């Protein structure tokens, strides 16, 4: 005949299991180290304007604490991924610029205005959506993202050239900055770095009145030609 196995746990073992279930992991964040990293990036960036990318809860380290530390040190520009993240961050940062990488989706434009947030425009559909709202208020501002080789987000260089021919539309949408994203800056020998820089330089000539941002974390260390008005380090901060 078959016998049914019975698992017996001694009382001391059961107590240990309960104790382990009640214990949660702890992550200790050295905010001083984050600040030192930001200062190094700021000093390395020749134009000395350095933002902070704090998307995904500051890469999991606590967006409120990290952002407050950097804001107290003088950081004025913060980038997040989504509108929800931006609204949360606006609760603690009242005067700094907060940019949203995903741009303005359908039905979101008024929310951007209400919370004084800056969308990163990634497509002509987003541009047209924002243009309709921005032209009626002086409180609006936006960033135009041009894809120079990342192939992830942003309008094409051709679209940027065509848009530059309609300066009145750029003014109506209150575009304040043009940006792009380096795809392989951590590989200093990658030929695409120089190609992206060439394309971005061309885009800058199309929009001479706008400020510019190209360098991500690794881009800061590629040298002065890659430095523009604002650097956007993310992972290097942490």
MIDOSE-1310 file (N, C-alpha, C; in nm, 2 decimals, decimal comma, always signed):
residues 238
xxxx	+0,08/-0,12/+0,00/+0,00/+0,00/+0,00/+0,09/+0,12/+0,00; +0,04/+0,23/-0,07/+0,11/+0,36/-0,07/+0,09/+0,44/+0,05; +0,19/+0,51/+0,09/+0,18/+0,59/+0,21/+0,20/+0,74/+0,17; +0,11/+0,82/+0,23/+0,11/+0,97/+0,20/+0,22/+1,03/+0,29
xxxx	+0,31/+1,10/+0,22/+0,42/+1,17/+0,29/+0,36/+1,29/+0,37; +0,41/+1,31/+0,49/+0,37/+1,42/+0,57/+0,50/+1,50/+0,60; +0,49/+1,63/+0,57/+0,60/+1,72/+0,60/+0,58/+1,78/+0,74; +0,67/+1,76/+0,83/+0,66/+1,81/+0,97/+0,77/+1,91/+0,99
xxxx	+0,72/+2,03/+1,03/+0,82/+2,14/+1,06/+0,82/+2,16/+1,21; +0,94/+2,15/+1,27/+0,95/+2,18/+1,41/+0,91/+2,32/+1,45; +0,86/+2,34/+1,57/+0,81/+2,48/+1,61/+0,91/+2,59/+1,59; +1,04/+2,56/+1,62/+1,14/+2,66/+1,60/+1,16/+2,70/+1,46
xxxx	+1,14/+2,61/+1,37/+1,15/+2,64/+1,22/+1,03/+2,72/+1,18; +0,91/+2,69/+1,22/+0,80/+2,77/+1,19/+0,81/+2,91/+1,23; +0,87/+2,93/+1,35/+0,89/+3,06/+1,40/+0,99/+3,14/+1,32; +1,09/+3,07/+1,27/+1,19/+3,13/+1,18/+1,13/+3,17/+1,05
xxxx	+1,04/+3,09/+0,99/+0,98/+3,12/+0,87/+0,89/+3,25/+0,89; +0,81/+3,26/+1,00/+0,73/+3,37/+1,02/+0,82/+3,50/+1,03; +0,93/+3,49/+1,10/+1,02/+3,60/+1,12/+1,07/+3,65/+0,98; +1,11/+3,56/+0,89/+1,16/+3,59/+0,76/+1,05/+3,66/+0,68
xxxx	+0,93/+3,61/+0,69/+0,82/+3,67/+0,62/+0,79/+3,81/+0,66; +0,82/+3,85/+0,78/+0,80/+3,98/+0,83/+0,91/+4,08/+0,80; +1,02/+4,03/+0,75/+1,14/+4,11/+0,73/+1,14/+4,15/+0,58; +1,15/+4,28/+0,56/+1,16/+4,33/+0,42/+1,30/+4,39/+0,39
xxxx	+1,34/+4,39/+0,26/+1,47/+4,44/+0,23/+1,48/+4,59/+0,25; +1,60/+4,63/+0,27/+1,63/+4,77/+0,29/+1,73/+4,82/+0,19; +1,71/+4,93/+0,13/+1,81/+4,99/+0,04/+1,85/+5,13/+0,09; +1,98/+5,14/+0,12/+2,03/+5,26/+0,17/+2,09/+5,35/+0,06
xxxx	+2,04/+5,47/+0,04/+2,08/+5,56/-0,07/+2,16/+5,67/-0,01; +2,28/+5,68/-0,07/+2,37/+5,79/-0,03/+2,35/+5,91/-0,12; +2,26/+6,00/-0,07/+2,23/+6,12/-0,15/+2,35/+6,21/-0,17; +2,44/+6,21/-0,08/+2,57/+6,28/-0,10/+2,64/+6,23/-0,22
xxxx	+2,64/+6,10/-0,24/+2,71/+6,04/-0,36/+2,64/+6,09/-0,49; +2,51/+6,09/-0,48/+2,43/+6,13/-0,60/+2,47/+6,28/-0,63; +2,47/+6,36/-0,53/+2,51/+6,50/-0,55/+2,65/+6,52/-0,61; +2,74/+6,44/-0,56/+2,88/+6,45/-0,61/+2,88/+6,40/-0,75
xxxx	+2,81/+6,30/-0,79/+2,80/+6,26/-0,93/+2,75/+6,37/-1,02; +2,64/+6,44/-0,97/+2,58/+6,55/-1,05/+2,68/+6,66/-1,06; +2,75/+6,70/-0,96/+2,85/+6,81/-0,97/+2,96/+6,77/-1,06; +3,01/+6,65/-1,06/+3,11/+6,61/-1,16/+3,06/+6,62/-1,30
xxxx	+2,94/+6,58/-1,33/+2,88/+6,59/-1,46/+2,87/+6,73/-1,50; +2,82/+6,81/-1,41/+2,80/+6,96/-1,44/+2,94/+7,02/-1,47; +3,04/+6,99/-1,39/+3,17/+7,05/-1,42/+3,23/+7,00/-1,55; +3,20/+6,87/-1,59/+3,26/+6,82/-1,71/+3,19/+6,88/-1,83
xxxx	+3,06/+6,91/-1,82/+2,98/+6,97/-1,93/+3,02/+7,11/-1,94; +3,08/+7,15/-2,05/+3,15/+7,28/-2,07/+3,05/+7,40/-2,05; +2,93/+7,38/-2,08/+2,83/+7,49/-2,07/+2,77/+7,50/-1,93; +2,81/+7,40/-1,84/+2,77/+7,41/-1,70/+2,62/+7,41/-1,67
xxxx	+2,54/+7,37/-1,76/+2,40/+7,35/-1,74/+2,37/+7,20/-1,74; +2,33/+7,15/-1,63/+2,32/+7,00/-1,62/+2,18/+6,97/-1,56; +2,10/+6,90/-1,63/+1,97/+6,85/-1,58/+1,99/+6,72/-1,51; +1,88/+6,66/-1,47/+1,88/+6,53/-1,40/+1,76/+6,45/-1,45
xxxx	+1,79/+6,33/-1,50/+1,68/+6,24/-1,54/+1,64/+6,16/-1,42; +1,52/+6,17/-1,38/+1,47/+6,11/-1,26/+1,35/+6,02/-1,28; +1,34/+5,97/-1,40/+1,23/+5,88/-1,44/+1,24/+5,75/-1,36; +1,13/+5,68/-1,36/+1,11/+5,55/-1,28/+1,16/+5,56/-1,14
xxxx	+1,10/+5,67/-1,07/+1,13/+5,69/-0,93/+1,28/+5,71/-0,90; +1,34/+5,79/-0,99/+1,48/+5,82/-0,99/+1,56/+5,69/-0,99; +1,53/+5,61/-1,10/+1,59/+5,48/-1,12/+1,58/+5,39/-0,99; +1,46/+5,41/-0,92/+1,44/+5,32/-0,81/+1,49/+5,37/-0,68
xxxx	+1,56/+5,49/-0,67/+1,62/+5,53/-0,55/+1,54/+5,63/-0,47; +1,42/+5,67/-0,52/+1,34/+5,77/-0,45/+1,34/+5,91/-0,52; +1,24/+5,93/-0,60/+1,24/+6,06/-0,68/+1,23/+6,18/-0,59; +1,15/+6,18/-0,49/+1,13/+6,30/-0,40/+1,26/+6,33/-0,33
xxxx	+1,33/+6,23/-0,28/+1,45/+6,26/-0,20/+1,57/+6,30/-0,30; +1,58/+6,23/-0,41/+1,69/+6,26/-0,50/+1,67/+6,40/-0,57; +1,54/+6,43/-0,61/+1,52/+6,55/-0,68/+1,53/+6,67/-0,58; +1,49/+6,66/-0,46/+1,50/+6,76/-0,36/+1,65/+6,79/-0,33
xxxx	+1,73/+6,69/-0,32/+1,88/+6,71/-0,30/+1,94/+6,79/-0,42; +1,91/+6,75/-0,54/+1,96/+6,82/-0,66/+1,91/+6,96/-0,67; +1,78/+6,97/-0,65/+1,72/+7,11/-0,66/+1,79/+7,20/-0,56; +1,81/+7,16/-0,43/+1,87/+7,24/-0,33/+2,02/+7,28/-0,38
xxxx	+2,08/+7,20/-0,46/+2,21/+7,23/-0,51/+2,21/+7,31/-0,63; +2,10/+7,35/-0,68/+2,09/+7,44/-0,80/+2,04/+7,38/-0,93; +2,01/+7,25/-0,93/+1,96/+7,19/-1,05/+1,82/+7,24/-1,08; +1,80/+7,29/-1,21/+1,68/+7,36/-1,25/+1,60/+7,28/-1,35
xxxx	+1,65/+7,17/-1,40/+1,59/+7,10/-1,51/+1,58/+6,95/-1,48; +1,46/+6,89/-1,48/+1,44/+6,75/-1,44/+1,35/+6,69/-1,55; +1,40/+6,57/-1,59/+1,33/+6,49/-1,70/+1,27/+6,36/-1,64; +1,14/+6,33/-1,68/+1,08/+6,21/-1,64/+1,02/+6,15/-1,76
xxxx	+0,97/+6,03/-1,75/+0,92/+5,95/-1,87/+0,78/+5,98/-1,90; +0,69/+5,99/-1,80/+0,55/+6,00/-1,82/+0,49/+6,12/-1,75; +0,37/+6,15/-1,80/+0,29/+6,26/-1,73/+0,26/+6,23/-1,59; +0,23/+6,11/-1,55/+0,20/+6,08/-1,41/+0,32/+6,10/-1,33
xxxx	+0,44/+6,07/-1,38/+0,56/+6,09/-1,30/+0,58/+6,24/-1,28; +0,55/+6,32/-1,38/+0,57/+6,46/-1,38/+0,48/+6,53/-1,28; +0,35/+6,48/-1,28/+0,26/+6,54/-1,18/+0,30/+6,51/-1,04; +0,35/+6,39/-1,02/+0,40/+6,35/-0,88/+0,52/+6,44/-0,84
xxxx	+0,61/+6,46/-0,94/+0,73/+6,54/-0,91/+0,69/+6,68/-0,88; +0,59/+6,73/-0,95/+0,55/+6,87/-0,93/+0,50/+6,90/-0,79; +0,46/+6,80/-0,72/+0,42/+6,82/-0,58/+0,53/+6,87/-0,49; +0,65/+6,83/-0,52/+0,77/+6,87/-0,44/+0,86/+6,97/-0,50
xxxx	+0,86/+6,98/-0,64/+0,94/+7,08/-0,70/+0,84/+7,19/-0,77; +0,84/+7,30/-0,71/+0,74/+7,40/-0,75/+0,78/+7,50/-0,85; +0,91/+7,52/-0,87/+0,96/+7,62/-0,96/+1,05/+7,57/-1,07; +1,10/+7,45/-1,06/+1,19/+7,39/-1,16/+1,12/+7,35/-1,28
xxxx	+1,20/+7,34/-1,39/+1,14/+7,29/-1,52/+1,13/+7,14/-1,51; +1,01/+7,08/-1,55/+0,99/+6,94/-1,55/+0,95/+6,90/-1,69; +1,03/+6,81/-1,75/+1,01/+6,77/-1,89/+0,96/+6,63/-1,90; +0,87/+6,60/-1,99/+0,81/+6,46/-2,00/+0,86/+6,40/-2,14
xxxx	+0,94/+6,30/-2,13/+1,00/+6,24/-2,25/+0,89/+6,18/-2,35; +0,78/+6,13/-2,29/+0,68/+6,06/-2,38/+0,60/+6,16/-2,45; +0,61/+6,29/-2,42/+0,54/+6,39/-2,50/+0,39/+6,40/-2,45; +0,31/+6,48/-2,53/+0,18/+6,50/-2,50/+0,08/+6,41/-2,58
xxxx	+0,01/+6,32/-2,51/-0,08/+6,23/-2,57/-0,22/+6,29/-2,58; -0,31/+6,23/-2,65/-0,44/+6,28/-2,67/-0,51/+6,31/-2,54; -0,56/+6,43/-2,53/-0,64/+6,47/-2,41/-0,55/+6,52/-2,29; -0,42/+6,52/-2,31/-0,33/+6,56/-2,20/-0,28/+6,71/-2,20
xxxx	-0,31/+6,78/-2,31/-0,25/+6,91/-2,32/-0,28/+7,00/-2,21; -0,41/+7,01/-2,17/-0,45/+7,10/-2,06/-0,39/+7,06/-1,93; -0,36/+6,93/-1,91/-0,30/+6,89/-1,79/-0,15/+6,94/-1,78; -0,09/+6,94/-1,89/+0,05/+7,00/-1,90/+0,05/+7,14/-1,86
xxxx	-0,05/+7,22/-1,91/-0,06/+7,36/-1,88/-0,09/+7,38/-1,73; -0,18/+7,30/-1,68/-0,23/+7,32/-1,54/-0,12/+7,29/-1,44; -0,03/+7,20/-1,47/+0,08/+7,17/-1,38/+0,22/+7,23/-1,42; +0,21/+7,32/-1,52/+0,33/+7,39/-1,57/+0,44/+7,29/-1,61
xxxx	+0,41/+7,19/-1,69/+0,50/+7,09/-1,74/+0,54/+7,11/-1,88; +0,65/+7,06/-1,92/+0,70/+7,08/-2,06/+0,70/+6,94/-2,13; +0,62/+6,93/-2,24/+0,63/+6,80/-2,32/+0,75/+6,80/-2,41; +0,80/+6,68/-2,43/+0,90/+6,66/-2,54/+0,82/+6,61/-2,66
xxxx	+0,82/+6,69/-2,76/+0,74/+6,66/-2,88/+0,81/+6,55/-2,97; +0,75/+6,44/-2,99/+0,82/+6,32/-3,05/+0,76/+6,29/-3,19; +0,66/+6,36/-3,23/+0,60/+6,33/-3,36/+0,52/+6,45/-3,41; +0,49/+6,45/-3,54/+0,42/+6,56/-3,59/+0,28/+6,56/-3,54
xxxx	+0,22/+6,45/-3,51/+0,09/+6,44/-3,45/+0,09/+6,51/-3,32; +0,19/+6,49/-3,24/+0,21/+6,55/-3,11/+0,23/+6,70/-3,13; +0,31/+6,74/-3,23/+0,33/+6,88/-3,25/+0,19/+6,95/-3,28; +0,12/+6,90/-3,37/-0,01/+6,96/-3,41/-0,11/+6,96/-3,29
xxxx	-0,11/+6,86/-3,21/-0,19/+6,85/-3,09/-0,15/+6,97/-2,99; -0,02/+6,98/-2,97/+0,03/+7,09/-2,88/+0,01/+7,23/-2,94; +0,03/+7,24/-3,07/+0,02/+7,37/-3,13/-0,12/+7,43/-3,11; -0,22/+7,35/-3,12/-0,36/+7,40/-3,10/-0,38/+7,47/-2,96
xxxx	-0,31/+7,41/-2,86/-0,33/+7,46/-2,72/-0,23/+7,57/-2,69; -0,11/+7,55/-2,73/+0,00/+7,64/-2,69/-0,02/+7,78/-2,75; -0,07/+7,79/-2,87/-0,08/+7,92/-2,93/-0,18/+8,02/-2,86; -0,26/+7,97/-2,77/-0,36/+8,05/-2,70/-0,32/+8,09/-2,56
xxxx	-0,20/+8,05/-2,52/-0,15/+8,09/-2,39/+0,00/+8,11/-2,39; +0,04/+8,21/-2,30/+0,18/+8,24/-2,29/+0,25/+8,15/-2,19; +0,18/+8,06/-2,12/+0,23/+7,98/-2,02/+0,29/+7,85/-2,08; +0,27/+7,82/-2,21/+0,31/+7,70/-2,27/+0,46/+7,70/-2,31
xxxx	+0,52/+7,59/-2,31/+0,66/+7,57/-2,37/+0,68/+7,42/-2,40; +0,76/+7,39/-2,50/+0,78/+7,25/-2,53/+0,92/+7,24/-2,59; +0,96/+7,11/-2,60/+1,09/+7,07/-2,66/+1,06/+6,99/-2,78; +1,14/+7,01/-2,89/+1,12/+6,94/-3,01/+1,23/+6,83/-3,02
xxxx	+1,19/+6,70/-3,02/+1,28/+6,59/-3,03/+1,30/+6,55/-3,17; +1,42/+6,55/-3,22/+1,46/+6,51/-3,35/+1,54/+6,38/-3,35; +1,50/+6,28/-3,42/+1,57/+6,15/-3,42/+1,69/+6,16/-3,51; +1,81/+6,15/-3,46/+1,93/+6,16/-3,54/+2,00/+6,02/-3,55
xxxx	+1,94/+5,92/-3,50/+2,00/+5,79/-3,52/+1,96/+5,69/-3,41; +1,89/+5,73/-3,31/+1,84/+5,64/-3,20/+1,73/+5,55/-3,25; +1,65/+5,60/-3,35/+1,54/+5,52/-3,40/+1,44/+5,47/-3,30; +1,41/+5,56/-3,20/+1,32/+5,52/-3,10/+1,20/+5,62/-3,09
xxxx	+1,24/+5,75/-3,07/+1,14/+5,86/-3,06/+1,20/+5,98/-3,13; +1,11/+6,07/-3,17/+1,15/+6,19/-3,24/+1,10/+6,20/-3,38; +1,08/+6,32/-3,43/+1,05/+6,35/-3,57/+1,18/+6,32/-3,65; +1,17/+6,30/-3,78/+1,28/+6,28/-3,86/+1,35/+6,41/-3,89
xxxx	+1,47/+6,40/-3,94/+1,55/+6,52/-3,98/+1,47/+6,59/-4,10; +1,42/+6,51/-4,19/+1,34/+6,57/-4,30/+1,22/+6,65/-4,25; +1,15/+6,59/-4,15/+1,04/+6,66/-4,09/+1,08/+6,79/-4,02; +1,19/+6,78/-3,96/+1,25/+6,90/-3,89/+1,28/+7,01/-3,99
xxxx	+1,34/+6,97/-4,10/+1,37/+7,07/-4,20/+1,25/+7,14/-4,26; +1,14/+7,06/-4,28/+1,02/+7,12/-4,33/+0,95/+7,21/-4,23; +0,96/+7,17/-4,10/+0,90/+7,25/-4,00/+0,97/+7,38/-3,98; +1,10/+7,37/-4,00/+1,18/+7,50/-3,98/+1,14/+7,60/-4,09
xxxx	+1,08/+7,56/-4,20/+1,04/+7,65/-4,30/+0,91/+7,72/-4,26; +0,85/+7,67/-4,16/+0,72/+7,73/-4,11/+0,75/+7,79/-3,97; +0,83/+7,89/-3,96/+0,87/+7,95/-3,83/+0,75/+8,00/-3,75; +0,65/+8,04/-3,82/+0,53/+8,09/-3,74/+0,47/+7,98/-3,66
xxxx	+0,47/+7,85/-3,71/+0,42/+7,74/-3,64/+0,50/+7,70/-3,52; +0,63/+7,71/-3,54/+0,73/+7,68/-3,43/+0,70/+7,78/-3,32; +0,68/+7,91/-3,35/+0,66/+8,01/-3,25/+0,52/+7,99/-3,19; +0,42/+7,95/-3,26/+0,29/+7,93/-3,21/+0,29/+7,81/-3,11
xxxx	+0,37/+7,71/-3,14/+0,38/+7,59/-3,05/+0,47/+7,62/-2,93; +0,53/+7,74/-2,93/+0,62/+7,78/-2,82/+0,73/+7,68/-2,80; +0,79/+7,63/-2,90/+0,91/+7,54/-2,89/+1,03/+7,62/-2,84; +1,09/+7,58/-2,73/+1,20/+7,65/-2,67/+1,33/+7,58/-2,69
xxxx	+1,33/+7,45/-2,72/+1,45/+7,38/-2,73/+1,44/+7,27/-2,83; +1,55/+7,23/-2,89/+1,56/+7,11/-2,98/+1,65/+7,01/-2,91; +1,62/+6,89/-2,92/+1,70/+6,79/-2,85/+1,71/+6,66/-2,94; +1,81/+6,58/-2,91/+1,82/+6,45/-2,97/+1,88/+6,36/-2,87
xxxx	+1,89/+6,23/-2,90/+1,95/+6,13/-2,80/+2,05/+6,05/-2,87; +2,17/+6,04/-2,81/+2,28/+5,96/-2,86/+2,25/+5,81/-2,83; +2,27/+5,73/-2,93/+2,24/+5,59/-2,92/+2,35/+5,50/-2,86; +2,47/+5,54/-2,88/+2,58/+5,45/-2,84/+2,70/+5,53/-2,79
xxxx	+2,67/+5,64/-2,71/+2,78/+5,73/-2,66/+2,88/+5,66/-2,57; +2,84/+5,55/-2,51/+2,93/+5,48/-2,42/+3,04/+5,41/-2,49; +3,02/+5,39/-2,62/+3,12/+5,34/-2,71/+3,19/+5,45/-2,78; +3,30/+5,50/-2,73/+3,36/+5,62/-2,78/+3,41/+5,61/-2,92
xxxx	+3,43/+5,49/-2,97/+3,48/+5,46/-3,10/+3,37/+5,44/-3,21; +3,25/+5,45/-3,16/+3,14/+5,42/-3,25/+3,12/+5,53/-3,36; +3,12/+5,50/-3,48/+3,11/+5,60/-3,59/+2,98/+5,67/-3,58; +2,88/+5,61/-3,53/+2,74/+5,67/-3,52/+2,75/+5,80/-3,44
xxxx	+2,83/+5,81/-3,34/+2,84/+5,93/-3,25/+2,86/+6,05/-3,34; +2,96/+6,05/-3,43/+2,99/+6,16/-3,51/+2,88/+6,19/-3,61; +2,82/+6,08/-3,66/+2,71/+6,10/-3,76/+2,59/+6,17/-3,69; +2,56/+6,13/-3,57/+2,45/+6,19/-3,49/+2,49/+6,34/-3,46
xxxx	+2,61/+6,36/-3,43/+2,65/+6,50/-3,40/+2,64/+6,59/-3,53; +2,68/+6,54/-3,64/+2,67/+6,61/-3,77/+2,52/+6,64/-3,80; +2,43/+6,54/-3,78/+2,29/+6,56/-3,80/+2,23/+6,66/-3,71; +2,27/+6,65/-3,58/+2,22/+6,74/-3,48/+2,27/+6,88/-3,51
xxxx	+2,39/+6,90/-3,55/+2,44/+7,03/-3,58/+2,36/+7,09/-3,70; +2,32/+7,01/-3,79/+2,24/+7,06/-3,90/+2,10/+7,10/-3,85; +2,05/+7,02/-3,76/+1,91/+7,06/-3,71/+1,92/+7,19/-3,63; +2,03/+7,21/-3,56/+2,05/+7,33/-3,48/+2,05/+7,45/-3,58
xxxx	+2,12/+7,44/-3,69/+2,12/+7,54/-3,79/+1,98/+7,57/-3,85; +1,89/+7,47/-3,85/+1,76/+7,49/-3,89/+1,67/+7,57/-3,79; +1,71/+7,56/-3,66/+1,64/+7,63/-3,56/+1,74/+7,72/-3,47; +1,80/+7,82/-3,53/+1,91/+7,89/-3,47/+1,86/+7,96/-3,34
xxxx	+1,74/+7,99/-3,32/+1,69/+8,07/-3,21/+1,66/+7,98/-3,09; +1,67/+7,85/-3,10/+1,63/+7,76/-3,00/+1,76/+7,71/-2,92; +1,74/+7,68/-2,79/+1,85/+7,62/-2,72/+1,85/+7,47/-2,76; +1,96/+7,40/-2,71/+1,98/+7,26/-2,76/+2,03/+7,17/-2,65
xxxx	+1,99/+7,04/-2,67/+2,03/+6,94/-2,57/+2,06/+6,81/-2,65; +2,18/+6,76/-2,63/+2,22/+6,63/-2,70/+2,28/+6,53/-2,60; +2,36/+6,57/-2,51/+2,44/+6,48/-2,43/+2,35/+6,41/-2,32; +2,36/+6,28/-2,33/+2,31/+6,19/-2,22/+2,43/+6,17/-2,12
xxxx	+2,42/+6,07/-2,04/+2,52/+6,04/-1,94/+2,66/+6,03/-2,01; +2,67/+5,93/-2,10/+2,79/+5,90/-2,17/+2,83/+6,02/-2,26; +2,73/+6,09/-2,32/+2,76/+6,20/-2,41/+2,84/+6,31/-2,34; +2,82/+6,33/-2,21/+2,89/+6,43/-2,14/+3,04/+6,41/-2,15
xxxx	+3,08/+6,29/-2,16/+3,22/+6,25/-2,16/+3,28/+6,24/-2,30; +3,20/+6,27/-2,40/+3,25/+6,26/-2,54/+3,33/+6,39/-2,58; +3,32/+6,49/-2,50/+3,39/+6,61/-2,52/+3,30/+6,73/-2,56; +3,37/+6,85/-2,57/+3,29/+6,97/-2,59/+3,21/+6,98/-2,72
xxxx	+3,24/+6,92/-2,83/+3,15/+6,92/-2,95/+3,02/+6,87/-2,92; +3,00/+6,78/-2,83/+2,87/+6,72/-2,80/+2,80/+6,79/-2,69; +2,86/+6,90/-2,63/+2,80/+6,97/-2,53/+2,72/+7,09/-2,59; +2,60/+7,11/-2,54/+2,52/+7,22/-2,59/+2,46/+7,29/-2,46
xxxx	+2,34/+7,34/-2,47/+2,29/+7,42/-2,36/+2,26/+7,34/-2,23; +2,21/+7,22/-2,25/+2,17/+7,14/-2,13/+2,21/+6,99/-2,15; +2,28/+6,94/-2,06/+2,31/+6,79/-2,06/+2,20/+6,72/-1,98; +2,17/+6,59/-2,02/+2,06/+6,52/-1,96/+2,11/+6,38/-1,90
xxxx	+2,20/+6,38/-1,80/+2,25/+6,26/-1,75/+2,14/+6,18/-1,67; +2,14/+6,05/-1,68/+2,05/+5,97/-1,61/+2,12/+5,87/-1,52; +2,16/+5,76/-1,58/+2,23/+5,65/-1,51/+2,35/+5,69/-1,44; +2,43/+5,79/-1,50/+2,55/+5,83/-1,44/+2,53/+5,90/-1,30
xx	+2,41/+5,95/-1,28/+2,39/+6,01/-1,15/+2,38/+5,91/-1,04; +2,35/+5,78/-1,07/+2,32/+5,68/-0,97/+2,43/+5,58/-0,96
